[in-house]
Amino acid sequence: RDTAYTSELKATMRGVFPYAWWLMQDFPGLPKTLSAALSERGYKDLTAVQVAVADPTLAGVDLLVSAQTGSGKTVGFGLAMAADVLDADGRLGRPAAPLAVVIAPTRELALQVRREFDWLFAKAGIVTASAVGGMDQRTERRALERGAHVVVATPGRLRDHIMRGVIDLGDLQTVVLDEADEMLDMGFSDDLEYILDHTPENRRTLMFSATVPSGIAKLAQSYQKADAQRRKVGSAAAQHTDISYQALHVAPSDIEKAIINLLRYHDVPTAIVFANTRTMVARLAAKLSNRGLSAVSLSGELSQAERNNAMQALRDNRAQVCVATDVAARGIDLPGLDLVIHADLPSNAEALLHRSGRTGRAGRKGTSILIVPGRQRSKAQRLLGTAKLQAKWGAPPS
């Protein structure tokens, strides 16, 4: 494509044939407000999951979509719900009771979804609000009273607002369950059922999940319409082709030294180190900081303000390394994350895939390194085998 020629042609078409302008959009078939937002964001093409859910033939249809993290799901369900909430000009009216609710398992993921929606629907005039645990309820209540087109929430806080009569779901057009399998794993099944029971029967229900275990299938059967469609996009194996795996055998006493040397050797802008316990997270973060590496930690013992500050430091490049437990890191998306280090081996293959999936996203390359101390080589081999992954074995840099 000749960029200068295309720009000139678009300008001509816009001026001379305004009725045919939609043919010259970068993303034909999408509302012009969303197409313009995608272009300004640097999108050249839609990802596979975005193409699948934005199919015009699926407008108004309930969807159960299985797609891996990093596949562009957030923008995908934004495009999918566009026809439900936008008018003919691709705009939103005056904010009042919410037209859509997006439910995510963690605070970080919910706030990340809100940020994505704020730019995707900016030209449509969107007003978003959040309802997430750990944040000030009075602030949330005031925002909901002022009106919002889309509310992004965690299950427990949203249920609490419904029980207190804070949120009016009478105008709801669409409900999105993001990372539905994680929400069930975290024990939110009752909360989700309560929320869905308090939404209009004619609502559209979009469920996105990395996997579709029996609990998700049962939830879909209970709360989606009979003509709901299932879409499976990609696979864990396909996602992880962009990730290079290494397994490094070390003496138990050298684990921390190995991690420090790896971080110095790779010298990437952003890395994440996974540990299995809060104690290990705190110790590693302190060791890295003492060695001159800018590190922050994420674990369940931190307050929401501390977690927010840690995430912002990583996004602003004021911190280079995040040390986290599995639960604390669920749903976080760090743009440009190039390196994942498993200071402790994960408990199972699914956790290995989920941890590693923080990198190698949206076509970028990434590296996932397992630290294998002492006699844990057989466990590491078993994890890699179950996950159908090939790793290069060796020793950490000196």
N, C-alpha and C positions, 0 to 999 in steps of 0.2 A: 504494500500500500504506500503510495506517495503521499506523505503527510501534507505537504504544501498544497498539492493538487486537490486532495480530499477536503481540506479546510476551505479552499476557494469554492469548490463545488457545493459544499454544504451551505456556505453563505449565499450563493446564487439561488439554490433551491429554496432556502428560507425566505428570501426576498421576493422571488418571482412566483414560486409555487407553494405558498404557505400550507395549502391543504395536503401537500405531499411530503411535508417536512418529516413526518413520522417514519417515512421510508429511509431517511438518511440518518436516523438515530444510530448511535453506536450499539444500542441494544434494542432492536426492533421488537415490538410486542410488549415491552414494559412501559408503564406510565412515564411520560417525559420527565417528570420530577425525579424519579428514581434513576432513569437512564443517565440524566445529567449528573446526579450525585455519584454514580458509579464511575463515570468518565473522569470526573474531577478527582476521584480517589485513586485513579491510576489503573482501574480495571481495564484490561484488554478483552478478556473473555470471561464467561461465567464458569465456575467449577462444575463438576459432574452433578453434585447434589443440588446445586442452584438451578441448573438446567432442568433436572428431574422434577423439582417441586414447583417451578414456575411455569410448567406446561399448562397452556390455557385450557386444555381439555379437563384438567383437574380442578378448575375453579369451583369453589364451594364444596368440594369433596373432602371428607375426613381422610387424613393420611397417617400411616405408621411408617416412619422412615428410619432405616438402620444405616448409619454412616459413621465413620470414625471421626475422632476429634481432629481438628485441623483441616477439615474438608470444606469449610465455608458454610457450616450449618446455620449460623446466626443470620447472615445475609440471606441465606436460602429461605428460612421461614419468614423473614421480613418480606421477601418477594412473594412468597406463597400467600401471605395474608393481605397483600396490597389490594386485591380486588374486593376484599371484604370491608375495608375501612376507608378507601379513597373514593372521591367522587369522579365524575367523568373527566375532569380536568387534572386528575392526579393529585388532588389536594384534600386536606382534612378541614372540617368545619370548626366551629368554636368548641374548645374543650369543655366537656361536661363529665358525665359518667363514662367510665372507660369503655372503649370499643373492643379492646383486646387486652388479654392478660398473658404474660409469659412467666412461667414458673421454672425456676432453676434450683439445683440442690444446694449451692453455696452462695454466700454473700458476694464473694469475688466474681463468680460467674454471672450473677444477676446484675451487678454493676457494670460488668463488661458488656453484657447484652444491651444495657441501657445506652452505653456510649456508642455502640454500633448503630442502634436505632436512631440516635440523635443526629448522626451524619447522613445515614441512608434516607431518612424521611425529612431532613432539614428543609428542603425546598417545598415539601408538602405542608409545612407549617406545624410540625408535630410538637406536642407537649407531652413529655413522659414524666412518670413518677415512680418511685421505688417503695417497696414494702419488704424490708429485709431485717432479719434478726441482728441485734447488736447496734442498730441505729436508733436515733431518738424518735419515739412514737409520736410525740406531739408535732414534730416537724413533718413527719409523714402525713399525719391527719390533716394538717393545714394545706399541704400540697394536694391531697385528694379532694378536700373541700373546694379548692380553687378550680379543680377540673383537670383531667388529663385524658389524652387519647389512648395511651398505652401505659399499663402498670406492669413493672417487672418486679417479681417477688420471689421470696423463698417460702416454702410450704407452711411452716409454723407461723410466721408473722402474718401471712395472708389469711390463714384460718382465724387468727386472733382478731384481725380487723373485721372479718365477716361476722364473727360472733358478737363483736361490740357494735355492729351496725355502722362502722366507719366508712365502709366502701359499698357503693351501689353497683351491683352487677346486672341490673335490669336491661341495659342497652348492649350487653356484651355480644359481640359477633364471633370472636375467635378466642380459643384458649390454646396456648402452646405449652407442652411439657418438654423442656429441654433436658437432655441427659436423664431420661426417665429411668433407665436401669440403675443409675447411681442413686436416684431419689428413693427407689425401693430398697436398695442395699443399705441406705442410711436410716431406714425405718420410717419413711414418710408416707407409707401406704394409706394409713387412716386419714392423715391430713389431706392427701390428694383426693380421696373418695369424698370427704366432707366438702371440699371446695367444689368439686365437679357436681355434687348433689345440689349445690346452691347457685348453679349457673343456669341460664335459660336452656330449655330442651333443644331449641333450634340452633344452638351455637355450633360453630365448626370447631373440631378438635384435631389439632396437629400434634403428633407425638414423635419425638426424635430420640433415638437411643443407639448407642454403639452396638449393643447386642439386644436380642429379643428373647429373653428367658420366659418361662411359663407365666411369671407374675405380670410381665408387661403384656403378654398376649391376652391374659385374663382381663386386665384393666382396659385394654383396647376393645375387647368384646363387650364389656359392660357399659362403656361410656362413648363408644363411637357408633355412628350410624351403620346400618346394614350394608350400605354400598361403599364403605371405607376401602381405600386402596393401600396396598403394601408396596413399598419401594425399598429395595436394597441397593445401595450405591457403594461400590468398592468393597474392600475387605481390609482386615488388619494386615494381612500379608502385603497387599498392594501399598498401603500407607507406609509400611516400614521398609520398602525398597529404597527410600531416600535417607535411610538411617544406617550408618556404618557401626557395627557392633564389635566391641573388644571385651575380652575377659582377661584380667590381669591378676596373676597369682602373686600374693604378697604374704609376708610374715605378719601374724596378728599384731605385733608391736609396731609395724611400719605403716598401718592403714592411714593414719593422719598425714604422715610424711608423703605417702604416695599421692594422696588427694591434692596436697599443696603443690607437688611437683607437676601433676597433671594440669592443674589450673595455670601454672606458670608456663608450661610447655605449649599448651594450646592457645593461651592468651586471647580468648574470645571475648566479645563485648558483654555477653550474658551467659551465665551457666547456672544450672541447678544441681544441688547435691541432695540426694535422698537418704534419710536415715529412718530407722524403725521406731525410735523412741524420742520423746521430748528431751530427755537427758542428753542423748547423743547429738541432737540438733543444737542444743545450747553449747555443748562442749566444742563441737566442730566450728560453730560460728565464732566462738571466742578464739579458738586456735588460728582460724583464718585471719581474723582481724589483727591478732598479735603479730602475724607474719606480714602485715602490710596489705592484705587483700581486702577490698571494700565488700563486706558481707553483711547480709541481713538474714533474719530467721523467720520462719513461719511455722507455728505450732499452736495447738489448741489452748495453751495457757496464755496466749497474748490477747490483749483487748482488741476490739474492732479498730480503734484509732491506731494502735500499733501495727496491726495488719495492713491498714490502708497506707500508713506511712512507709512501710516496707515495700509494698507494691509500687508506690509512686516513685520511690528511690530507684527501683529497677527500671521503670519506664523512662525516667529522666536521666538514666545512665550515671546516677550518683552512686549506685552500687553495681557491682559486677557479678556477685555470686549470691544465690538464694539457697539457704539450707532449710529443708522442709521435711515434714512427715507426709505420708501418703494422703491422709485425710485433709490436712491443711492445704495441700497443693491441688486438691480436686477442682477442676474447672478453670484454673488460672491459665491465662494466655499471655505469654511474654513475647512480643514481637522480636524477631531476630535471635531467639534462643538457639544457640549452636551446639551446646554440650550438656549432656546429662550424665552424672556420675552416681552410681549406686554404692554409697558408702557401706550400707548394709544390703545384703541380698533381699529382694522382695519375697513375700510369703508365697506367691504363686505366679504362674505364667501370665495371668490376666493383669496382675499388678505390674509385672515387668513391661508388658505392652503399654499399659496406661502411663506409667512413668516415662517410658521412652518416647511416647507419642507427644510429649511436650515439645520435642524438636522434630525436624524433618517435616514441617508443616507447609502446606500450600506450595509445594514444589521446591522448597529450600532443602539443602542438604544438612544433615546433622550427625552427631556422634553420640553413641550411648556406651558407657564404659562400666563394666561390672568389676568391683573390687572383690577378689575371691581369696579370703584368708585361709591359711592352714589347711584343714581337712574338708573345706566346703566345696572343693572342685566338683565332686559328684552331684551336689545339689545344684550348682550352677549349670552343669551340663544337662541335668534333668529339666530345669526351668527353660533353658534355650531350646531343648528338644520338644517340650510340650508346646512352646510358643512357635515352633517351626522356624527358628532363627539360626543363622550361621554367625558365629563370632570368631574373630581372630584372637588366638591366645598368645600371651606374652608377659612381659614384666613392665612395670611403670618406668618412666624416664628417671634417670638418676639425678 
